[in-house]
């Protein structure tokens, strides 16, 4: 989002930023992953990250699978099939697999998810959770003041986020309005005469690259889940049935297949599987946040304000993220 010419002129006069309280705007609804289910998702914490990551894979599974009986089996045996994920990400403040189970079981009976905010295609749900993950991780500043949220509201661009699996409600791509989440937290609750969207979009090369990175994350989630060689064998022996569905989700089938079926070890030790997922999520976030804004000074601001410790609390290698942001700034 960029502010309109009159407001931008105020900034040009040397004002560091306008006070959000000086522009009264109506409140707007900012949807989050918990808003489409009767059982609200965990809050902004590590439990949210892994709850929503598994939920994104579950919605992908619904698209990939072409068998209701297969989804019925996954629903009936969900807890047993997810036992390693429960152990890997046991959280006192939220059920990390609840939303994934709801997605699988709802699809197995052809019941649509409840409280859908806006009509969207079948991929809307998967992107809803990936946007929520980015939003939570992107709040990891050294000092998340109102001023910082305002500045990030300025730097982030909805039309760029749209091509990064972090869509915004205002661009009809998802329910987690990433850019406006920052704006609303800073005190701007609606799009008024002081702001407008640009038409900047991501080039095909960026869209393709983020698709590969997201594919690595989803494949790594499955590697954390898998506890028996037979689970890997089932997927890989039936890959021809799933390939078109994988592509339909926007994931890269060749990347998913290589990471699930092309590894020497069918089942990896849990600690290694968790570290691989963390690494994949870190690479994805770095790419997303660096591509989410195009205003001069954006990289420098990221370098100066993001916290390695805070990022580490949200499932990322915080030191690697900050190093990458500062390298981009230099």
C-alpha contacts under 8 A as a table, 3 or more apart, distances in Angstrom:
res1	aa1	res2	aa2	distance
1	X	153	X	7.01
1	X	154	X	6.04
1	X	155	X	7.31
1	X	156	X	6.42
1	X	157	X	4.85
1	X	158	X	6.29
1	X	179	X	7.45
1	X	195	X	6.88
1	X	196	X	5.97
1	X	197	X	4.72
1	X	198	X	6.41
2	X	154	X	6.08
2	X	155	X	7.88
2	X	157	X	7.67
2	X	195	X	5.85
2	X	196	X	5.66
2	X	197	X	5.95
2	X	198	X	6.63
3	X	7	X	6.03
3	X	8	X	5.81
3	X	154	X	7.60
3	X	194	X	5.46
3	X	195	X	3.89
3	X	196	X	5.78
4	X	7	X	5.59
4	X	8	X	5.95
4	X	193	X	7.20
4	X	194	X	5.27
4	X	195	X	4.98
4	X	196	X	6.07
5	X	8	X	4.96
5	X	9	X	6.03
6	X	9	X	5.16
6	X	10	X	6.85
6	X	194	X	7.38
7	X	10	X	5.26
7	X	11	X	6.82
7	X	194	X	5.76
7	X	195	X	7.91
8	X	11	X	5.12
8	X	12	X	6.30
9	X	12	X	4.91
9	X	13	X	6.44
10	X	13	X	5.27
10	X	14	X	7.32
10	X	15	X	6.49
10	X	18	X	7.95
11	X	14	X	5.67
11	X	15	X	5.05
11	X	16	X	6.58
11	X	17	X	6.27
11	X	18	X	7.47
12	X	15	X	7.04
15	X	18	X	6.85
17	X	147	X	7.83
17	X	150	X	7.95
17	X	151	X	7.77
18	X	22	X	7.57
19	X	22	X	5.56
19	X	23	X	7.62
20	X	23	X	5.85
20	X	24	X	7.83
20	X	150	X	7.71
20	X	186	X	6.36
20	X	187	X	5.16
20	X	188	X	6.39
21	X	24	X	6.42
21	X	187	X	6.61
23	X	188	X	7.80
24	X	188	X	7.82
25	X	188	X	6.31
25	X	189	X	5.71
25	X	190	X	6.05
25	X	192	X	7.36
26	X	189	X	5.64
26	X	190	X	5.96
27	X	184	X	8.00
27	X	188	X	7.93
27	X	189	X	4.57
27	X	190	X	6.39
28	X	184	X	7.94
28	X	189	X	5.28
28	X	190	X	5.87
30	X	175	X	7.76
30	X	176	X	6.65
30	X	177	X	6.17
30	X	180	X	7.54
30	X	181	X	6.50
31	X	35	X	6.03
31	X	117	X	7.81
31	X	175	X	5.32
31	X	176	X	5.07
31	X	177	X	6.72
32	X	35	X	5.45
32	X	36	X	7.84
32	X	128	X	7.64
32	X	132	X	6.44
32	X	175	X	6.52
32	X	176	X	5.04
33	X	36	X	6.26
33	X	37	X	7.82
33	X	41	X	6.63
33	X	52	X	7.54
33	X	128	X	6.31
33	X	129	X	5.90
33	X	132	X	6.45
33	X	175	X	7.69
33	X	176	X	7.11
34	X	37	X	5.74
34	X	38	X	7.89
34	X	39	X	7.10
34	X	40	X	4.38
34	X	41	X	4.38
34	X	42	X	7.63
35	X	38	X	7.70
35	X	40	X	6.68
35	X	115	X	7.16
35	X	117	X	7.93
36	X	113	X	6.93
36	X	114	X	5.84
36	X	115	X	4.85
36	X	116	X	5.38
36	X	117	X	6.99
37	X	40	X	6.13
37	X	41	X	7.97
37	X	99	X	8.00
37	X	113	X	6.92
37	X	114	X	5.67
37	X	115	X	6.45
38	X	114	X	7.01
38	X	115	X	7.78
41	X	48	X	6.94
41	X	51	X	7.71
41	X	94	X	7.44
41	X	99	X	7.23
42	X	45	X	7.52
42	X	47	X	6.35
42	X	48	X	5.23
42	X	51	X	7.72
42	X	93	X	6.81
42	X	94	X	5.15
42	X	95	X	7.56
43	X	47	X	7.59
43	X	48	X	5.91
44	X	47	X	7.82
44	X	48	X	5.88
44	X	49	X	7.96
44	X	136	X	5.89
45	X	48	X	5.31
45	X	49	X	6.74
45	X	136	X	7.47
45	X	313	X	7.39
45	X	314	X	6.32
46	X	49	X	5.13
46	X	50	X	6.62
46	X	313	X	6.25
46	X	314	X	4.89
46	X	315	X	6.29
47	X	50	X	5.52
47	X	51	X	5.89
47	X	89	X	7.61
47	X	91	X	6.04
47	X	93	X	6.93
47	X	94	X	6.00
47	X	95	X	7.56
47	X	96	X	6.08
48	X	51	X	5.04
48	X	52	X	5.88
48	X	94	X	7.69
48	X	96	X	7.36
48	X	133	X	7.55
49	X	52	X	5.44
49	X	53	X	6.06
49	X	133	X	5.57
49	X	136	X	7.65
49	X	314	X	6.60
49	X	315	X	6.95
50	X	53	X	4.92
50	X	54	X	6.11
50	X	89	X	7.20
50	X	96	X	5.98
51	X	54	X	5.49
51	X	55	X	6.22
51	X	95	X	7.07
51	X	96	X	4.03
51	X	97	X	5.67
51	X	98	X	7.36
51	X	99	X	6.79
51	X	100	X	7.47
52	X	55	X	4.81
52	X	56	X	6.06
52	X	96	X	7.77
52	X	99	X	7.33
52	X	100	X	7.83
52	X	129	X	5.28
52	X	130	X	7.20
52	X	132	X	7.41
52	X	133	X	6.73
53	X	56	X	5.17
53	X	57	X	6.51
53	X	129	X	6.84
53	X	130	X	6.95
53	X	133	X	7.35
53	X	218	X	7.82
53	X	221	X	7.60
54	X	57	X	5.12
54	X	58	X	6.19
54	X	96	X	7.60
54	X	97	X	6.59
54	X	99	X	7.92
54	X	100	X	5.82
54	X	221	X	6.91
55	X	58	X	4.89
55	X	59	X	6.28
55	X	97	X	7.26
55	X	99	X	5.54
55	X	100	X	4.00
55	X	101	X	7.78
55	X	103	X	7.04
55	X	126	X	7.46
55	X	129	X	6.94
56	X	59	X	5.25
56	X	60	X	6.25
56	X	100	X	7.48
56	X	125	X	7.41
56	X	126	X	4.62
56	X	127	X	7.27
56	X	129	X	5.67
56	X	130	X	6.64
57	X	60	X	4.91
57	X	61	X	6.09
57	X	100	X	7.68
57	X	126	X	7.39
57	X	218	X	6.07
57	X	221	X	7.56
58	X	61	X	4.94
58	X	62	X	6.40
58	X	100	X	5.25
58	X	101	X	7.60
58	X	103	X	6.22
58	X	104	X	6.09
59	X	62	X	5.05
59	X	63	X	6.61
59	X	100	X	7.57
59	X	103	X	6.22
59	X	104	X	7.22
59	X	123	X	7.78
59	X	125	X	6.61
59	X	126	X	5.43
60	X	63	X	5.21
60	X	64	X	6.05
60	X	123	X	7.82
60	X	126	X	6.46
60	X	246	X	7.49
60	X	249	X	6.31
61	X	64	X	4.90
61	X	65	X	5.78
61	X	104	X	7.86
62	X	65	X	5.53
62	X	71	X	7.41
62	X	103	X	7.89
62	X	104	X	6.67
62	X	107	X	6.49
63	X	66	X	7.47
63	X	122	X	7.55
63	X	123	X	7.99
63	X	245	X	5.92
63	X	246	X	7.66
63	X	248	X	7.57
63	X	249	X	6.88
64	X	242	X	5.56
64	X	243	X	7.64
64	X	244	X	7.42
64	X	245	X	3.92
64	X	246	X	5.48
64	X	248	X	7.72
64	X	249	X	7.60
65	X	68	X	7.83
65	X	70	X	7.34
65	X	71	X	7.43
65	X	241	X	7.93
65	X	242	X	6.44
65	X	245	X	6.95
66	X	241	X	7.76
66	X	242	X	7.87
67	X	70	X	5.15
67	X	71	X	6.62
68	X	71	X	5.11
68	X	72	X	6.10
68	X	107	X	7.91
68	X	108	X	5.58
68	X	109	X	7.82
69	X	72	X	4.88
69	X	73	X	6.17
69	X	108	X	7.39
70	X	73	X	5.13
70	X	74	X	6.32
71	X	74	X	4.96
71	X	75	X	6.10
71	X	104	X	6.39
71	X	105	X	7.17
71	X	107	X	7.10
71	X	108	X	4.95
72	X	75	X	5.08
72	X	76	X	6.11
72	X	105	X	6.91
72	X	108	X	4.99
72	X	109	X	7.60
73	X	76	X	5.16
73	X	77	X	6.06
74	X	77	X	5.29
74	X	78	X	5.36
74	X	81	X	7.66
74	X	104	X	7.09
74	X	105	X	7.84
75	X	78	X	4.98
75	X	101	X	6.74
75	X	104	X	5.88
75	X	105	X	4.93
75	X	108	X	7.16
77	X	80	X	5.58
77	X	81	X	6.09
78	X	81	X	5.13
78	X	82	X	5.92
78	X	101	X	6.66
79	X	82	X	5.08
79	X	83	X	5.90
80	X	83	X	5.21
81	X	84	X	7.67
81	X	225	X	7.43
81	X	226	X	7.88
82	X	85	X	5.30
82	X	86	X	6.30
82	X	97	X	7.58
82	X	225	X	6.05
83	X	86	X	5.07
83	X	87	X	6.26
83	X	225	X	7.66
84	X	87	X	5.02
84	X	88	X	5.97
84	X	224	X	7.05
84	X	225	X	5.63
84	X	226	X	7.39
84	X	227	X	6.72
84	X	270	X	8.00
85	X	88	X	4.94
85	X	89	X	6.03
85	X	90	X	7.91
85	X	97	X	7.84
85	X	224	X	6.31
85	X	225	X	5.28
86	X	89	X	5.49
86	X	90	X	5.33
86	X	96	X	6.85
86	X	97	X	7.15
87	X	90	X	5.37
88	X	224	X	7.77
88	X	270	X	7.06
88	X	274	X	7.44
89	X	96	X	6.93
90	X	95	X	7.82
90	X	96	X	7.22
91	X	94	X	5.83
91	X	95	X	6.87
91	X	96	X	7.14
95	X	98	X	5.42
96	X	99	X	7.57
97	X	100	X	5.24
97	X	101	X	6.16
98	X	101	X	5.22
98	X	102	X	6.31
99	X	102	X	5.07
99	X	103	X	6.24
100	X	103	X	5.12
100	X	104	X	6.30
101	X	104	X	5.19
101	X	105	X	5.98
102	X	105	X	5.28
102	X	106	X	5.80
103	X	106	X	5.30
103	X	107	X	6.22
103	X	113	X	7.34
104	X	107	X	5.30
104	X	108	X	6.20
105	X	108	X	4.99
105	X	109	X	6.62
106	X	109	X	5.53
106	X	110	X	6.16
106	X	111	X	5.13
106	X	112	X	6.51
106	X	113	X	6.66
107	X	110	X	4.81
107	X	111	X	6.05
107	X	112	X	7.12
108	X	111	X	7.75
113	X	116	X	6.68
116	X	119	X	7.07
117	X	175	X	7.23
118	X	175	X	7.83
120	X	123	X	7.81
120	X	124	X	5.69
120	X	172	X	7.89
120	X	173	X	7.82
121	X	124	X	5.52
122	X	125	X	6.57
123	X	126	X	5.42
123	X	127	X	6.41
123	X	249	X	6.34
124	X	127	X	5.28
124	X	128	X	6.00
124	X	173	X	6.75
124	X	174	X	5.79
124	X	175	X	7.94
125	X	128	X	4.93
125	X	129	X	6.73
125	X	174	X	7.68
126	X	129	X	5.61
126	X	130	X	6.59
127	X	130	X	5.00
127	X	131	X	5.93
127	X	165	X	6.02
127	X	166	X	6.93
127	X	167	X	7.07
127	X	173	X	7.84
127	X	174	X	6.21
128	X	131	X	5.33
128	X	132	X	6.28
128	X	166	X	7.91
128	X	167	X	7.65
128	X	174	X	5.29
128	X	175	X	5.60
128	X	176	X	5.94
129	X	132	X	4.89
129	X	133	X	6.22
129	X	176	X	7.94
130	X	133	X	5.11
130	X	134	X	6.38
130	X	165	X	6.22
130	X	166	X	6.20
131	X	134	X	5.17
131	X	135	X	6.11
131	X	165	X	6.26
131	X	166	X	3.96
131	X	167	X	5.96
131	X	168	X	7.93
131	X	174	X	7.56
131	X	176	X	5.91
131	X	177	X	7.92
131	X	178	X	6.85
132	X	135	X	5.03
132	X	136	X	6.26
132	X	166	X	7.58
132	X	176	X	5.89
132	X	178	X	7.69
133	X	136	X	5.39
133	X	137	X	6.26
134	X	137	X	5.19
134	X	138	X	5.84
134	X	166	X	6.44
134	X	178	X	7.94
134	X	285	X	6.94
135	X	138	X	5.09
135	X	139	X	6.54
135	X	166	X	7.88
135	X	176	X	7.97
135	X	178	X	5.72
135	X	181	X	7.87
136	X	139	X	5.50
136	X	140	X	7.53
136	X	314	X	7.53
137	X	140	X	5.77
137	X	285	X	7.94
137	X	311	X	6.41
137	X	314	X	5.85
138	X	141	X	7.71
138	X	289	X	7.56
139	X	144	X	7.28
140	X	144	X	7.59
140	X	306	X	6.19
140	X	307	X	6.16
140	X	310	X	5.08
140	X	311	X	5.33
141	X	144	X	5.44
141	X	305	X	5.56
141	X	306	X	4.29
141	X	307	X	5.14
141	X	310	X	6.78
141	X	311	X	7.95
142	X	305	X	5.61
142	X	306	X	5.48
142	X	307	X	4.69
142	X	310	X	7.27
143	X	148	X	7.60
143	X	305	X	7.31
144	X	147	X	7.94
144	X	148	X	5.78
144	X	149	X	6.76
145	X	148	X	5.09
145	X	149	X	6.45
146	X	149	X	5.19
146	X	150	X	6.17
146	X	185	X	7.07
146	X	186	X	4.94
146	X	187	X	7.90
147	X	150	X	4.99
147	X	151	X	6.16
147	X	186	X	6.89
148	X	151	X	5.05
148	X	152	X	6.17
148	X	186	X	7.94
149	X	152	X	5.11
149	X	153	X	5.99
149	X	182	X	5.16
149	X	183	X	6.57
149	X	185	X	6.40
149	X	186	X	5.17
150	X	153	X	4.95
150	X	154	X	6.39
150	X	182	X	6.76
150	X	183	X	6.00
150	X	185	X	7.88
150	X	186	X	5.01
150	X	187	X	7.99
151	X	154	X	5.04
151	X	155	X	6.28
152	X	155	X	4.92
152	X	156	X	5.85
152	X	182	X	6.44
152	X	183	X	7.80
153	X	156	X	5.70
153	X	179	X	5.97
153	X	180	X	6.88
153	X	182	X	5.13
153	X	183	X	4.81
153	X	186	X	7.87
154	X	157	X	7.77
155	X	293	X	5.53
155	X	294	X	7.41
155	X	295	X	6.33
155	X	298	X	6.31
156	X	161	X	7.81
156	X	179	X	5.90
156	X	292	X	5.62
156	X	293	X	4.78
156	X	294	X	7.99
157	X	160	X	5.37
157	X	161	X	6.27
157	X	179	X	6.54
157	X	197	X	7.54
157	X	198	X	7.58
157	X	292	X	6.08
157	X	293	X	5.55
157	X	294	X	7.88
158	X	161	X	5.04
158	X	162	X	6.15
158	X	167	X	7.12
158	X	168	X	6.10
158	X	170	X	7.82
158	X	171	X	7.20
158	X	178	X	7.47
158	X	179	X	5.81
158	X	197	X	7.32
158	X	292	X	7.94
159	X	162	X	5.16
159	X	163	X	7.32
159	X	171	X	7.09
159	X	197	X	7.57
159	X	198	X	7.13
159	X	199	X	6.39
159	X	200	X	5.92
159	X	201	X	5.58
159	X	202	X	7.94
160	X	163	X	5.74
160	X	164	X	7.05
160	X	200	X	6.30
160	X	201	X	5.12
160	X	202	X	5.69
160	X	291	X	7.15
160	X	292	X	5.48
160	X	293	X	6.95
161	X	164	X	5.08
161	X	165	X	6.99
161	X	166	X	5.22
161	X	167	X	5.47
161	X	168	X	7.28
161	X	178	X	7.90
161	X	288	X	7.73
161	X	291	X	7.80
161	X	292	X	5.38
162	X	165	X	6.39
162	X	166	X	5.90
162	X	167	X	4.24
162	X	168	X	6.55
162	X	171	X	7.30
162	X	173	X	6.82
162	X	201	X	7.87
163	X	166	X	7.33
163	X	167	X	7.26
163	X	201	X	7.14
163	X	202	X	5.72
163	X	206	X	7.74
163	X	207	X	5.68
164	X	167	X	7.15
164	X	206	X	7.91
164	X	207	X	6.53
164	X	210	X	6.14
164	X	288	X	5.94
164	X	291	X	7.89
164	X	292	X	7.71
165	X	210	X	7.59
166	X	174	X	7.91
166	X	178	X	6.89
167	X	171	X	7.29
167	X	173	X	5.31
167	X	174	X	5.16
167	X	175	X	7.69
167	X	176	X	7.03
167	X	177	X	6.79
167	X	178	X	6.86
168	X	171	X	5.51
168	X	172	X	6.72
168	X	173	X	5.87
168	X	174	X	5.25
168	X	175	X	6.39
168	X	176	X	5.86
168	X	177	X	4.00
168	X	178	X	5.63
168	X	179	X	6.96
168	X	180	X	7.86
169	X	172	X	5.05
169	X	173	X	5.99
169	X	174	X	5.00
169	X	175	X	4.91
169	X	176	X	6.25
169	X	177	X	4.91
170	X	173	X	7.69
170	X	177	X	7.02
171	X	174	X	7.68
174	X	177	X	7.08
176	X	181	X	7.91
177	X	180	X	5.41
177	X	181	X	5.82
178	X	181	X	5.14
178	X	182	X	6.96
179	X	182	X	5.58
179	X	183	X	6.54
180	X	183	X	4.59
180	X	184	X	5.76
180	X	189	X	7.80
181	X	184	X	5.28
181	X	185	X	6.18
182	X	185	X	5.19
182	X	186	X	6.28
183	X	186	X	5.15
183	X	187	X	6.42
183	X	188	X	5.11
183	X	189	X	6.87
184	X	187	X	4.98
184	X	188	X	4.61
184	X	189	X	4.71
184	X	190	X	7.70
185	X	188	X	7.20
188	X	191	X	7.81
191	X	194	X	7.62
191	X	195	X	6.13
191	X	196	X	7.09
192	X	195	X	5.92
192	X	196	X	7.88
193	X	196	X	7.72
202	X	206	X	6.10
202	X	207	X	6.54
203	X	206	X	5.53
203	X	207	X	6.57
204	X	207	X	5.08
204	X	208	X	6.04
205	X	208	X	5.15
205	X	209	X	6.13
206	X	209	X	5.04
206	X	210	X	6.12
207	X	210	X	5.37
207	X	211	X	6.20
208	X	211	X	5.07
208	X	212	X	6.50
209	X	212	X	5.16
209	X	213	X	6.38
210	X	213	X	4.94
210	X	214	X	6.03
210	X	284	X	7.00
210	X	287	X	7.34
210	X	288	X	7.52
211	X	214	X	5.17
211	X	215	X	6.06
211	X	250	X	6.55
211	X	251	X	5.52
211	X	252	X	6.32
212	X	215	X	5.01
212	X	216	X	6.34
212	X	251	X	6.80
212	X	252	X	5.83
212	X	255	X	6.67
213	X	216	X	5.14
213	X	217	X	6.50
213	X	280	X	7.02
213	X	283	X	7.19
213	X	284	X	5.48
214	X	217	X	5.03
214	X	218	X	6.32
214	X	251	X	6.84
214	X	284	X	6.65
215	X	218	X	5.22
215	X	219	X	6.08
215	X	251	X	5.16
215	X	252	X	5.92
215	X	253	X	7.88
215	X	255	X	6.37
215	X	256	X	5.80
216	X	219	X	5.15
216	X	220	X	6.04
216	X	255	X	6.79
216	X	256	X	6.52
216	X	259	X	7.32
216	X	280	X	6.13
217	X	220	X	5.10
217	X	221	X	6.27
217	X	277	X	6.12
217	X	280	X	5.29
217	X	281	X	5.94
217	X	284	X	7.89
218	X	221	X	5.05
218	X	222	X	6.50
218	X	256	X	7.68
219	X	222	X	5.17
219	X	223	X	6.36
219	X	256	X	5.44
219	X	259	X	6.19
219	X	260	X	6.20
220	X	223	X	4.84
220	X	224	X	6.32
220	X	259	X	7.52
220	X	260	X	7.98
220	X	273	X	7.02
220	X	276	X	6.57
220	X	277	X	5.04
220	X	280	X	7.50
221	X	224	X	5.17
221	X	225	X	6.37
221	X	277	X	6.42
222	X	225	X	4.93
222	X	226	X	6.04
222	X	260	X	7.66
223	X	226	X	5.28
223	X	260	X	6.95
223	X	267	X	7.25
223	X	268	X	7.32
223	X	273	X	6.18
224	X	227	X	7.83
224	X	270	X	6.50
224	X	273	X	5.21
224	X	274	X	6.30
224	X	277	X	7.77
226	X	229	X	7.64
226	X	231	X	6.32
226	X	232	X	7.04
226	X	267	X	6.66
227	X	231	X	7.50
227	X	267	X	6.27
228	X	231	X	5.60
228	X	232	X	7.32
228	X	267	X	6.74
229	X	232	X	5.32
229	X	233	X	6.20
229	X	266	X	5.84
229	X	267	X	6.20
230	X	233	X	4.85
230	X	234	X	5.99
231	X	234	X	5.24
231	X	235	X	6.56
232	X	235	X	5.38
232	X	236	X	6.13
232	X	260	X	7.05
232	X	261	X	6.94
232	X	266	X	6.58
233	X	236	X	5.15
233	X	237	X	5.68
233	X	261	X	7.96
234	X	237	X	5.34
234	X	238	X	6.15
235	X	238	X	5.32
235	X	239	X	5.84
236	X	239	X	4.88
236	X	257	X	7.60
236	X	260	X	7.69
236	X	261	X	5.75
237	X	240	X	7.96
238	X	241	X	5.62
238	X	242	X	6.95
239	X	242	X	5.11
239	X	243	X	5.96
239	X	257	X	7.96
240	X	243	X	5.54
240	X	244	X	7.89
241	X	244	X	7.32
241	X	245	X	7.99
242	X	245	X	5.30
242	X	246	X	6.22
243	X	246	X	5.16
243	X	247	X	6.43
243	X	253	X	5.96
244	X	247	X	5.19
244	X	248	X	6.19
244	X	253	X	7.93
245	X	248	X	4.91
245	X	249	X	6.53
246	X	249	X	5.45
246	X	250	X	7.03
246	X	251	X	5.82
246	X	252	X	6.94
246	X	253	X	5.60
247	X	250	X	5.35
247	X	251	X	5.44
247	X	252	X	5.88
247	X	253	X	5.72
248	X	251	X	7.33
251	X	256	X	7.75
252	X	255	X	5.47
252	X	256	X	6.42
253	X	256	X	5.18
253	X	257	X	6.02
254	X	257	X	5.15
254	X	258	X	6.09
255	X	258	X	5.24
255	X	259	X	6.34
256	X	259	X	5.36
256	X	260	X	6.07
257	X	260	X	5.21
257	X	261	X	5.34
257	X	262	X	6.70
258	X	261	X	5.46
258	X	262	X	4.43
258	X	263	X	6.96
259	X	262	X	5.78
259	X	263	X	6.19
260	X	263	X	6.63
260	X	266	X	7.87
261	X	266	X	7.51
263	X	266	X	6.35
265	X	268	X	6.17
268	X	272	X	6.51
268	X	273	X	6.00
269	X	272	X	5.46
269	X	273	X	6.23
270	X	273	X	5.00
270	X	274	X	6.11
271	X	274	X	5.19
271	X	275	X	6.21
272	X	275	X	5.06
272	X	276	X	6.16
273	X	276	X	5.14
273	X	277	X	6.31
274	X	277	X	5.13
274	X	278	X	6.17
275	X	278	X	5.00
275	X	279	X	6.13
276	X	279	X	5.09
276	X	280	X	6.20
277	X	280	X	5.08
277	X	281	X	6.11
278	X	281	X	5.14
278	X	282	X	6.07
278	X	315	X	6.06
278	X	316	X	5.74
278	X	317	X	7.02
279	X	282	X	5.05
279	X	283	X	6.28
279	X	316	X	7.24
279	X	317	X	7.04
280	X	283	X	5.26
280	X	284	X	6.24
281	X	284	X	5.06
281	X	285	X	6.14
281	X	315	X	7.53
281	X	316	X	6.50
282	X	285	X	5.21
282	X	286	X	6.20
282	X	315	X	7.91
282	X	316	X	5.06
282	X	317	X	5.98
282	X	320	X	7.74
282	X	321	X	6.84
283	X	286	X	5.29
283	X	287	X	6.32
284	X	287	X	5.28
284	X	288	X	6.12
285	X	288	X	4.98
285	X	289	X	5.97
285	X	321	X	7.92
286	X	289	X	5.51
286	X	290	X	6.14
286	X	321	X	5.92
286	X	324	X	7.08
286	X	325	X	7.48
287	X	290	X	5.43
287	X	291	X	6.22
288	X	291	X	5.28
288	X	292	X	5.98
289	X	292	X	5.08
289	X	293	X	7.56
290	X	293	X	6.81
290	X	299	X	7.06
290	X	325	X	7.30
291	X	294	X	7.26
293	X	298	X	6.70
294	X	298	X	6.90
295	X	298	X	5.71
296	X	299	X	7.88
297	X	300	X	5.28
297	X	301	X	6.17
298	X	301	X	5.14
298	X	302	X	6.31
299	X	302	X	5.09
299	X	303	X	6.22
299	X	325	X	6.35
299	X	326	X	7.21
299	X	328	X	6.21
299	X	329	X	4.72
300	X	303	X	5.11
300	X	304	X	6.22
300	X	325	X	7.79
300	X	326	X	6.88
300	X	328	X	7.94
300	X	329	X	4.74
300	X	330	X	7.74
301	X	304	X	5.13
301	X	305	X	6.06
302	X	305	X	5.38
302	X	306	X	5.71
302	X	325	X	6.29
302	X	326	X	7.58
303	X	306	X	6.05
303	X	322	X	6.27
303	X	323	X	7.97
303	X	325	X	5.17
303	X	326	X	4.64
303	X	329	X	6.75
304	X	326	X	7.85
306	X	310	X	7.98
306	X	311	X	7.83
306	X	322	X	6.67
307	X	310	X	5.20
307	X	311	X	6.13
307	X	318	X	7.15
307	X	322	X	7.12
308	X	311	X	5.18
308	X	312	X	6.15
308	X	317	X	7.60
308	X	318	X	3.90
308	X	319	X	4.97
308	X	320	X	7.98
308	X	321	X	7.14
308	X	322	X	6.03
309	X	312	X	5.15
309	X	313	X	6.68
309	X	318	X	6.04
309	X	319	X	7.74
310	X	313	X	5.29
310	X	314	X	7.12
310	X	318	X	7.21
311	X	314	X	5.38
311	X	315	X	7.20
311	X	316	X	5.78
311	X	317	X	7.03
311	X	318	X	4.73
311	X	321	X	7.91
312	X	315	X	5.72
312	X	316	X	4.87
312	X	317	X	5.49
312	X	318	X	4.66
312	X	319	X	7.94
313	X	316	X	7.16
316	X	321	X	7.77
317	X	320	X	5.45
317	X	321	X	6.37
318	X	321	X	5.09
318	X	322	X	6.24
319	X	322	X	5.34
319	X	323	X	6.05
320	X	323	X	5.15
320	X	324	X	6.17
321	X	324	X	5.20
321	X	325	X	6.26
322	X	325	X	5.02
322	X	326	X	6.11
323	X	326	X	5.27
323	X	327	X	6.05
324	X	327	X	5.04
324	X	328	X	6.20
325	X	328	X	5.16
325	X	329	X	6.28
326	X	329	X	4.86
326	X	330	X	6.26
327	X	330	X	5.21
